[in-house]
Amino acid sequence: MTQKHRMDRRTFLRMSGLSAAAAVAAACGPGGGSEPETSADDMPAAEAPAADAPAAGPPSKYNEAPMLAERVAAGELPPVDERLPANPVVIEPLEEIGQYGGVTRVAIGNPNHLFGDPQAVMGTELILRIAPDFSSITSGLAESWEFNDDATEQILHLREGLRWSDGAPFSADDFIFSWHDLQLNEEYAPGGPPNAWRAGASPAGAPLGMEKIDDHTIRLTFEKPYPLIVLQETFYAGSQGGLWQPKHYLQQFHPDYGDADEIANMIEEAGFEDWTQLLRDRGRVGSTIPAQVGLPGMTAFIRVDDAPDHHSYERNPYYWKVDTAGNQLPYIDETIVFIIDNREVANAKLIAGELEFSGRQADLANMELYQANLESADLKIKMWKSTFPGRTVIVPNLTHKDPQIRAFFQNQNVRHALSVAINREEINDVVYFGLGEPRQWAAWPDSKYYQEGDEAHWAQFDPDMAMERLDQAGYTEKDAAGFRLFPDGSRVSWVIQLDTEQADVLDVFELVVEQWRAVGLDPSIRPINRSLLNELVSANTVGMSGWEGDISDITWVWCSRLNHPGHCSVRWGHAWNLWLSGDTDNELAEEPPEEIAWVYNRWQDMIDAVTEEEHIAIARELWEWFYDYLPGFGTVGIPKPVVMKKNFTNFPDDGVWGFSVIRAVPVHPEQFFYKQS
């Protein structure tokens, strides 16, 4: 088995020089993707499975898909040997060498969201990569990297010989262009670069410095230690459209490079106001995947067409990976991404044979439906682990504008009562058919942040304790119907606003509301769309909400869901976070209690920590604080069904599904194929 350079999840930085450039080699995990230590020159060539013989010519070292061989024969493409780098990345297929051909049809709920199944079946390319174990880091577009002794400098060594999907060379210039000509351009980015590329990932941090050493080497510098930048380079921020973009293509829309008259004409024809809107549109990336027809990319599939109800992608002829027999990847020819905003409709299309794969929209609630149609729909199910230690987390707004609701949620006895009043076993049985794990919001046991017993804090079902805690909080007065009263004599009630795109959230909250009513509380549910919920969160007018509670060791630092007052989609301390982040002039900002300021500042200490030991120690401080303060709570952790055609091959039996590991990307979707009998 070949080996790869990687950084173990328990060792962000090598203690010797904080280097990850030569991190320990490890055997391939599930999915088998790896890069060889030996040159690809040593690989045996083989006939591409299920491929017609290419046109006569000099012997080829590599093989390619028939659809590309036809283009070579027609003079539309150079031979495959000339399209690949001298040493392409070699992917060891999980089960077997694949067969070329086929189309994968998947569904998304929003035309602008390519997360979920498109990522799962097409993959994505990042500066660094989540390894097939779903928790450690390995090489990506950068084949190695290293830090200086205090982690204020990182060197990225880009792979040599890579090409964009249109054949143009991929190099350090694509980083320099994106950074200096776009991210630091006040007209294009008036707010400056995003937090990911600031020291400490903080809005107060200075933007990183970037220097081109040579065509394939870049130096990044930071004003203070930033060892965890590797997590940014491994996730969404590390994709095309962030720190790197195709200079050769996008410069035609930039006033410093393109023809002024041509740019003006393109702006007018497109109906835009200025060049920044034009360039953003032409360089559009959706959820790490190139999302504009004509936009070059480094991914295995490139968008080639759009229609009102779907997007079309085809294989990238310059994709820079091969299998162990020398066959250029990917195996599958096309991916069609249908826009279906109703989960029931998407499930019906899966059962009808109109979709080949369903992960994001596949639910435990539909397991009986899937099982009943396995043979007729020619399907199979893989039951993966998930990044959902709490499928739905419950988030009260501790800075609510209503003073009575604010005082209620800020009372620690109330929050403890709300948690122990929840019957998680009932939720598991009713919503998840007993397949989940009732638990408090806590990392899974295989996380480096976990300690035994974390999931048990305030997770017991104890309505008597809940009522005692509510009494201790001062809510002892009740009306004739038995509902507790606020000091002004009104019922203790609040509105729970829920995003209807979130799977299971309505079913969970309907049960939770009844359980809270049993202890004398009277909340109500208001389903709304995601856009409106985002607006309400920003305006600090949400009473309580819920969200998918997914985390992983890759993303918890940046999107902890519940541990930080201002993280992620729904926040329990938005007004406090505005103040702490320096936006003190904002009318919504409010100076927080001392312990919330401690959490905010200690979180930054954790990000800045140079050693893994210090990082973990601070993380545990923050987790222990969370279990006591309990600003929000979890319900049930779940596994994840992933449904696909029976002949969809090289998809592992075991894996981890979720946003925070980018679904199936770690196991190299470019190796998936349809096995023909």
Secondary structure, DSSP 8 states (H G I E B T S, - for coil): ---EEEE-TT-SS-TTTTB-TT--EE---TT-----SS-GGGS-----TT-----S-S--SSB--HHHHHHHHTTSS--HHHHS-SS-EEE--SSS------EEEEEESSTT--TTHHHHHH----SEEE-TTSSSEEESSEEEEEE-TTSSEEEEEE-TT-B-TTS-B--HHHHHIIIIIIIT-TTT-TT-S-GGGBGGG-TTS-B-EEEEEETTEEEEE-SS--TTHHHHHHSGGGSBTTTB--HHHHGGGSTTTS-HHHHHHHHHHHT-SSHHHHHHHHT-EETTEE-STT---SSSEEEEEEETTEEEEEE-TT--EEETTSBBS----EEEEEE---HHHHHHHHHTTS-SEESTT--GGGHHHHHHTTTTTTEEEEEEEES-SEEEEEEE-TT-SSHHHHHHHH-HHHHHHHHHT--HHHHHHHHHTT-SEE--S---TTSTT--TTGGGTT-S--HHHHHHHHHHTT---B-TTS-BB-TTSSBS--EEEEETTSTTHHHHHHHHHHHHHTTT---EEEEE-HHHHHHHHHTT--SEEEEEE---TTTTTT--TTSSTT-SSS-S-HHHHHHHTT-TTSTT-----HHHHHHHHHHHHHHH-SSHHHHHHHHHHHHHHHHHH-SSB--EE--EEEEEETTEES--SS-EESGGGTTTGGG-GGG-EE---
